[in-house]
Amino acid sequence: MELVTPGIGLIFWTALTFSIVFFVLRSFAWKPITTALKEREESITNALSAAEKAKADLQQLQSSNEKLLQEARNERERILRDAKSAADKMVSEATDKASTERNRIIAEAQEAIRQEKNAALAELKKQVADLSIDIAEKVMRKQLTDKSSQMDLVQSYLKDVKIN
């Protein structure tokens, strides 16, 4: 049974050794270990608070980014509306200008046609007058006595005449 029950000397030396080791550890290792643990605890606490702060900053940045993105979308839509409005205005002005130019060209063409028509009528009247004078001159020269021979002569002269 001696193997199972320790002797008094063994207990004494074990307690003495434990006390010495405990005293040495408490004097030299306990303070650095507790200091290191406190520093580690503080660094973990600081890291957690920094992580919380970073998370809050990230949420604020995300909120700010969303706001900036929405402002950019609104600005893009405003620019597109302005560009469409400007394009519509330019098209309208170009259409109005083209319509005005078309009306001016048509009016000038109608005026030119009217002048050409008047010139052609004047020339036709002049030719008719010249032909009438020529026919009258020829009729007077011949001194025809009867009306049917005068008509035959006028008809033959009219067949000879070519209208330009």
C-alpha positions in Angstrom: 0.0 0.0 0.0 2.9 2.2 0.2 2.7 2.9 -3.4 -0.8 4.3 -3.1 -0.3 6.4 0.1 2.5 9.0 0.0 4.9 9.5 2.8 5.1 12.5 5.0 8.5 13.5 3.6 7.2 13.4 0.1 4.3 15.6 1.0 6.6 18.0 2.8 9.1 18.3 -0.1 6.3 18.6 -2.7 4.6 21.3 -0.7 7.9 23.1 -0.2 8.8 22.9 -3.9 5.3 24.0 -4.9 5.6 27.0 -2.5 9.0 28.0 -3.9 7.8 27.6 -7.5 4.6 29.5 -6.6 6.6 32.3 -4.9 9.1 32.5 -7.9 6.3 32.5 -10.4 4.2 35.1 -8.4 7.2 37.3 -8.0 8.6 37.1 -11.6 6.0 35.7 -13.9 2.6 36.7 -12.4 2.9 40.4 -13.0 4.1 40.1 -16.6 1.5 37.5 -17.4 -1.4 39.6 -15.9 0.0 42.7 -17.5 0.2 40.9 -20.9 -3.3 39.6 -20.4 -4.6 43.1 -19.5 -2.8 44.5 -22.6 -4.2 41.7 -24.7 -7.7 42.4 -23.3 -7.4 46.1 -24.0 -6.1 45.5 -27.5 -9.0 43.1 -28.2 -11.4 45.7 -26.8 -9.8 48.4 -28.9 -9.9 46.2 -32.0 -13.6 45.4 -31.3 -14.4 49.1 -30.9 -12.4 49.9 -34.0 -14.3 47.2 -35.9 -17.6 48.7 -34.7 -16.4 52.2 -35.7 -15.3 50.9 -39.1 -18.7 49.1 -39.5 -20.5 52.4 -38.7 -18.2 54.3 -41.1 -18.8 51.7 -43.8 -22.6 52.0 -43.3 -22.2 55.8 -43.4 -20.1 55.5 -46.6 -22.6 53.2 -48.2 -25.4 55.6 -47.3 -23.3 58.4 -48.7 -22.5 56.4 -51.9 -26.2 55.6 -52.4 -27.0 59.3 -52.0 -24.3 60.3 -54.5 -25.4 57.6 -56.9 -29.0 58.8 -56.7 -27.8 62.4 -57.2 -25.8 61.2 -60.2 -28.9 59.4 -61.6 -31.0 62.5 -61.1 -28.3 64.7 -62.8 -28.1 62.2 -65.7 -31.9 62.3 -66.2 -31.8 66.1 -66.0 -29.0 66.3 -68.6 -30.9 63.8 -70.8 -34.1 65.8 -70.5 -32.2 69.0 -71.3 -30.5 67.4 -74.3 -33.8 66.1 -75.6 -35.4 69.5 -75.1 -32.5 71.2 -76.9 -32.6 68.6 -79.7 -36.4 69.0 -80.1 -35.9 72.8 -80.1 -33.2 72.5 -82.8 -35.3 70.2 -84.9 -38.3 72.6 -84.5 -36.1 75.6 -85.5 -34.6 73.7 -88.4 -38.1 72.6 -89.5 -39.4 76.2 -89.2 -36.4 77.5 -91.1 -36.8 74.9 -93.8 -40.5 75.7 -94.1 -39.8 79.4 -94.3 -37.1 78.8 -96.9 -39.4 76.4 -98.9 -42.2 79.0 -98.8 -39.7 81.7 -100.0 -38.5 79.5 -102.8 -42.0 78.6 -103.9 -43.0 82.3 -103.8 -39.9 83.1 -105.9 -40.7 80.3 -108.3 -44.3 81.4 -108.6 -43.2 85.0 -109.3 -40.7 83.8 -111.9 -43.5 81.7 -113.5 -45.9 84.6 -113.5 -43.2 86.9 -115.1 -42.4 84.2 -117.7 -46.1 83.8 -118.4 -46.6 87.6 -118.8 -43.5 87.7 -121.0 -44.8 84.9 -123.1 -48.3 86.5 -123.4 -46.7 89.8 -124.3 -44.6 88.0 -127.0 -47.7 86.2 -128.3 -49.6 89.4 -128.5 -46.8 91.0 -130.4 -46.6 88.1 -132.8 -50.4 88.2 -133.2 -50.3 91.9 -133.9 -47.4 91.5 -136.4 -49.3 88.7 -138.1 -52.5 90.8 -138.2 -50.6 93.7 -139.7 -49.0 91.3 -142.3 -52.3 89.8 -143.2 -54.0 93.2 -143.4 -51.1 94.5 -145.6 -51.4 91.5 -147.9 -55.2 91.8 -148.1 -54.9 95.5 -148.9 -52.5 94.9 -151.7 -54.7 92.4 -153.4 -57.8 94.5 -153.2 -60.2 91.7 -153.2 -63.8 92.4 -153.9 -65.8 89.6 -152.7 -65.8 88.3 -149.1 -65.4 84.6 -149.9 -62.1 85.2 -151.7 -60.9 87.3 -148.7 -61.7 84.5 -146.3 -59.9 82.0 -148.5 -56.9 84.2 -148.6 -56.9 84.7 -144.8 -57.2 80.9 -144.3 -54.3 80.2 -146.7 -52.2 82.8 -144.9 -53.0 81.3 -141.5 -51.9 77.8 -142.8 -48.6 79.3 -143.8 -48.0 81.0 -140.4 -46.1 78.9 -137.8 -46.6 79.9 -134.2 -43.3 79.9 -132.2 
